Amino acid sequence: MTCTEIITFLLNILFCIPSAASMTKFDYWWIRGFDFPRVQISILISANIVLAVFVYDFHSAWNFIILALLFFALVYQLVQIFPYTLLAPKQVMAYGGSDNRDNISILVSNVLTSNRDYDKLVSLTHVRNPDILLTLESDKNWEDALAPLEAEYVYSVKAPLDNLYGMHLYSRLPLENMEVRYLVKDDIPSIHGEVMLPNGKKASIHCLHPRPPSPGESKTSTNRDAELLLVGREIEEEDELVLVFGDLNDVAWSRTTRLFQKMSGLLDPRRGRGLFNTYNAEYWLLRWPLDHVFHSKDFTLIELAREKNIGSDHFPMYTRLNYSPRAKWKQEGPKASGEEEHWAREKIKKAGPKEGKL
């Protein structure tokens, strides 16, 4: 083999690793980290395939084997991404009516604790006028800066923290039975309760921001996964309208998020509409969807939009839904298999949650 062929071969092997690692259930941060940049990995694998075609003479069986592995790795990545492209079927129906009485709008924004561009979020809130505003990474400084909004958002739940996991919930609509819970860790809050829709119906809401798997945060994804799956299990036992939103520190196509959807039966309005990458706002080459809104089958979609940068490393996410009771019989939610349920139980047990059922 020539020097060029050796370098190409090593590169080809290197870019097969992310797909192989992603297929496993190991929860080490460096393995689960490959779940995030699937689009970027797909582009790099495609470049490797082109490089291999031009460099190899295909006189050796190894040339064909490595090319086949690259194709397999690329197909695997594309299969994970495909449901979130415009070519895929829409999981949530579009609302075609004009009655606003059954609508609810949500603005989710990870503000970045160190960000001091408070006015940008306040201005966006005035422009978008959401029924519910959820801020993440918000500390006491952010709480004070957003205080003027409380003239319009008279219902609120506040959990200001300086550890990047504070959160604030503001609502025009009545909130009931609200509580701040610490499902897995003492310093990672989540907000749960009920919101009353304009038509008088109540919807269960769950606001989440679990800790991600990364060198500076957590060596494994266990705690993040357990928090999502605990909430998914609670929702599985409910028979009511449900909204789950926040920065899940996980991408839509990961094994855990997909299992959360299956356990809860909730729908993802992005499916068939695009990726809606919300992180990282600072580097356009390294972006993926971390901020989410999931909902029960009783809702249809009016609008889904990624908003302009407010000085954070996340873009805010705006979602407007319509309560459509008949949609429940037309929209099909995903379901977990027995094996997946078992994996979820083991994952939750491994985390040793403070709250929730095993």
C-alpha positions in Angstrom: 0.0 0.0 0.0 1.2 3.5 -0.8 1.4 6.2 1.9 -1.7 7.8 0.5 -3.6 4.6 0.7 -2.5 3.9 4.3 -3.6 7.4 5.4 -6.9 7.0 3.6 -7.4 3.6 5.2 -6.8 4.9 8.7 -9.2 7.8 8.0 -11.8 5.4 6.8 -11.5 3.2 10.0 -11.6 6.4 12.1 -14.9 7.5 10.6 -16.5 4.1 11.0 -16.0 4.4 14.8 -18.8 6.9 15.5 -21.5 4.8 14.0 -20.2 1.6 15.7 -20.1 3.4 19.1 -23.5 4.9 18.6 -25.1 1.5 18.1 -24.0 0.3 21.5 -25.9 1.0 24.8 -22.8 2.0 26.7 -23.4 5.3 28.5 -19.9 6.7 28.8 -19.9 10.4 27.8 -17.4 9.9 24.9 -19.6 7.2 23.4 -23.0 9.0 23.8 -21.4 12.1 22.5 -21.5 10.5 19.0 -25.3 10.6 19.2 -25.3 14.4 18.7 -23.4 15.3 15.5 -25.0 12.8 13.1 -25.4 15.3 10.3 -21.7 16.3 10.6 -20.6 12.7 10.8 -22.6 11.8 7.7 -20.9 14.6 5.8 -17.4 13.4 6.9 -18.3 9.7 6.0 -19.5 10.8 2.6 -16.2 12.6 2.1 -14.3 9.5 3.1 -16.3 7.4 0.6 -15.4 9.8 -2.2 -11.7 9.8 -1.1 -11.7 6.0 -1.0 -13.1 5.7 -4.5 -10.3 7.9 -5.9 -7.4 6.5 -3.8 -8.0 2.8 -3.8 -7.2 0.6 -6.8 -9.6 -2.1 -5.5 -7.1 -4.9 -6.2 -7.4 -5.9 -2.5 -10.5 -7.3 -0.8 -9.8 -4.9 2.1 -10.6 -2.0 -0.2 -14.1 -3.4 -0.9 -14.6 -4.3 2.8 -13.7 -0.8 4.1 -15.9 0.8 1.4 -18.8 -1.4 2.4 -18.3 -0.5 6.1 -18.3 3.2 5.2 -21.6 2.8 3.3 -23.1 0.9 6.2 -22.0 3.6 8.6 -23.5 6.3 6.4 -26.8 4.5 6.0 -27.0 4.0 9.7 -26.5 7.7 10.3 -29.0 8.8 7.6 -31.6 6.4 9.0 -31.4 8.1 12.4 -31.7 11.6 10.8 -34.3 10.9 8.2 -37.5 11.2 10.4 -36.5 14.8 11.0 -36.2 15.8 7.4 -38.8 17.3 5.1 -38.9 14.0 3.2 -40.3 12.1 6.2 -43.9 11.7 7.2 -45.2 14.3 9.6 -45.9 12.8 13.1 -48.1 15.7 14.1 -50.9 17.0 11.9 -51.1 20.7 11.0 -54.0 22.6 12.4 -56.2 24.1 9.6 -58.8 26.0 11.6 -59.1 29.6 12.7 -60.5 29.3 16.2 -57.8 30.6 18.7 -59.7 29.6 21.9 -58.1 26.2 22.0 -54.5 27.3 21.2 -51.5 27.3 23.5 -48.1 28.7 22.7 -44.8 28.0 24.4 -41.4 29.7 24.2 -38.4 27.7 25.5 -35.1 29.5 26.0 -31.9 28.3 27.5 -30.6 31.8 28.4 -27.0 31.0 29.3 -26.4 32.1 32.9 -23.5 34.4 32.0 -25.5 36.1 29.2 -26.4 39.7 30.1 -28.5 40.5 27.0 -31.7 40.4 29.1 -33.5 42.8 26.9 -33.3 40.5 23.9 -35.4 37.8 25.6 -37.8 40.4 27.0 -38.2 41.9 23.5 -38.7 38.4 21.9 -41.3 37.6 24.5 -43.2 40.8 23.7 -43.0 40.0 20.0 -44.0 36.4 20.2 -46.4 36.9 23.1 -46.4 33.2 24.2 -48.8 31.8 26.7 -45.9 30.1 28.5 -42.3 31.1 28.8 -39.7 28.6 30.2 -36.2 29.8 30.9 -33.3 27.5 31.6 -29.9 28.3 33.2 -31.6 31.3 34.7 -30.3 32.6 38.0 -31.4 35.4 40.4 -30.0 38.0 38.0 -32.2 36.7 35.2 -35.1 36.4 37.6 -34.7 40.1 38.4 -34.3 41.1 34.8 -37.5 39.2 33.8 -39.5 40.6 36.7 -41.3 43.2 34.4 -42.9 40.3 32.5 -44.8 39.3 35.6 -47.3 42.2 35.0 -48.6 40.0 32.1 -47.4 36.6 33.2 -49.1 36.5 36.6 -48.5 32.8 37.2 -44.9 31.7 37.8 -42.7 29.0 39.3 -39.1 30.0 40.1 -36.0 27.9 40.8 -33.1 30.3 40.5 -29.7 28.5 40.8 -26.1 29.5 40.1 -25.1 26.0 38.8 -26.4 26.4 35.2 -29.6 24.5 36.1 -31.9 27.2 37.4 -35.3 27.4 35.7 -38.2 29.8 35.6 -41.7 29.2 34.3 -44.0 32.2 33.5 -47.6 31.7 32.3 -50.5 33.9 31.3 -52.7 30.8 31.8 -53.6 29.6 35.3 -51.1 27.1 36.8 -52.2 24.5 39.4 -50.6 21.9 41.6 -47.1 23.2 40.6 -44.0 21.8 42.3 -40.3 21.9 41.8 -38.9 18.3 42.0 -35.4 16.9 42.1 -35.9 13.6 40.4 -32.3 12.3 40.3 -30.0 14.8 41.8 -30.3 17.4 44.6 -29.1 20.2 42.4 -31.0 19.5 39.2 -34.6 20.8 39.4 -37.6 20.1 37.1 -41.0 21.8 37.2 -44.3 19.8 37.1 -47.9 20.6 37.4 -51.0 21.6 35.4 -51.9 24.5 33.1 -55.4 25.5 32.3 -56.0 26.0 28.6 -58.2 28.9 27.4 -61.1 26.4 26.9 -60.9 25.3 30.6 -59.2 22.0 29.9 -56.2 21.1 32.0 -52.9 19.8 30.6 -50.2 18.2 32.6 -46.8 20.0 32.1 -43.3 18.8 32.7 -40.3 21.2 32.3 -36.9 19.5 32.2 -33.2 20.3 32.0 -31.2 17.2 32.9 -27.4 17.2 33.2 -25.6 16.1 29.9 -22.9 13.5 29.6 -19.7 15.5 29.1 -16.2 15.7 30.8 -17.2 18.7 32.9 -20.7 17.6 33.8 -21.2 13.9 34.1 -19.0 10.9 33.0 -22.0 9.0 31.9 -25.5 9.7 30.5 -27.2 7.6 33.2 -28.6 10.4 35.2 -29.9 12.3 32.2 -31.4 9.1 30.7 -33.0 8.2 34.0 -34.7 11.6 34.4 -36.2 11.4 31.0 -37.4 7.9 31.4 -38.8 8.5 34.9 -41.0 11.3 33.4 -41.9 9.1 30.5 -43.1 6.4 32.9 -45.2 8.8 34.9 -46.8 10.1 31.7 -47.4 6.5 30.6 -49.7 6.1 33.6 -51.6 9.3 32.9 -54.7 9.6 30.7 -54.8 13.4 30.1 -53.4 16.2 28.0 -49.6 16.4 28.4 -46.9 18.9 27.4 -43.2 18.2 28.0 -40.7 20.9 27.1 -37.2 22.1 28.0 -33.5 21.6 27.2 -33.2 17.8 27.4 -29.5 17.9 26.7 -30.2 15.1 24.3 -31.0 15.0 20.6 -34.3 13.9 19.1 -32.9 10.8 17.4 -31.0 9.4 20.4 -32.0 6.0 21.8 -33.1 7.6 25.1 -35.2 10.3 23.6 -36.9 7.9 21.3 -37.6 5.5 24.2 -38.9 8.5 26.2 -41.4 9.1 23.4 -42.4 5.4 23.2 -42.9 5.1 26.9 -44.9 8.4 27.2 -46.7 8.0 23.8 -46.0 11.7 23.1 -45.5 13.2 19.7 -42.7 15.3 18.3 -43.8 18.1 16.0 -40.4 18.3 14.3 -40.8 14.9 12.7 -41.2 15.6 9.0 -40.6 19.3 9.4 -36.8 19.7 9.9 -34.1 19.5 12.5 -34.7 22.9 14.2 -31.2 22.9 15.6 -31.1 25.0 18.8 -27.5 24.4 19.9 -24.8 25.7 19.3 -25.9 29.3 18.4 -22.2 30.4 18.2 -20.9 27.8 15.8 -23.1 27.0 12.8 -21.0 23.9 11.8 -21.7 22.3 15.2 -25.4 22.5 15.7 -28.1 19.9 16.8 -31.6 19.9 18.3 -31.3 20.0 22.1 -34.4 22.0 23.0 -37.7 20.2 22.7 -41.5 20.3 22.9 -43.4 17.0 23.1 -47.2 16.7 23.4 -50.0 14.2 23.6 -52.0 13.2 20.6 -54.8 15.7 21.5 -52.8 18.5 19.9 -52.1 19.6 16.4 -49.4 22.0 15.2 -50.0 25.7 14.2 -46.4 26.9 14.2 -42.9 25.7 15.1 -40.0 28.1 14.8 -36.4 28.6 15.9 -36.0 32.2 17.0 -33.1 34.6 16.6 -30.1 34.5 18.9 -30.6 36.3 22.2 -26.9 36.2 23.2 -27.0 32.6 24.5 -25.4 29.5 23.1 -29.0 28.2 22.5 -31.6 29.6 20.1 -35.0 30.0 21.7 -37.7 27.6 20.4 -41.3 28.7 19.8 -44.2 26.2 19.5 -47.9 27.0 19.0 -50.4 24.1 19.3 -54.1 23.7 19.0 -56.1 21.4 21.3 -57.9 19.1 18.8 -59.7 16.2 20.6 -60.5 14.4 17.3 -56.8 14.3 16.5 -56.3 11.7 19.2 -57.9 9.1 17.0 -55.9 10.1 13.9 -52.4 10.5 15.3 -50.5 7.5 16.3 -48.0 7.7 19.1 -44.9 5.4 19.4 -44.9 2.4 21.7 -42.1 0.7 23.7 -41.4 -3.0 23.3 -41.0 -5.3 26.3 -37.2 -5.3 25.8 -37.1 -1.5 25.8 -39.2 -1.3 28.9 -36.8 -3.6 30.6 -33.8 -1.5 29.5 -35.6 1.6 30.9 -36.1 0.0 34.3 -32.5 -1.0 34.5 -31.4 2.5 33.5 -33.6 4.1 36.1 -32.4 1.6 38.8 -28.8 2.3 37.9 -29.3 6.0 38.5 -30.8 5.5 42.0 -33.5 8.2 41.6 -34.6 10.4 44.5 -38.2 10.3 43.2 -40.3 8.3 40.8 -41.2 4.7 40.5 -39.0 1.8 39.4 
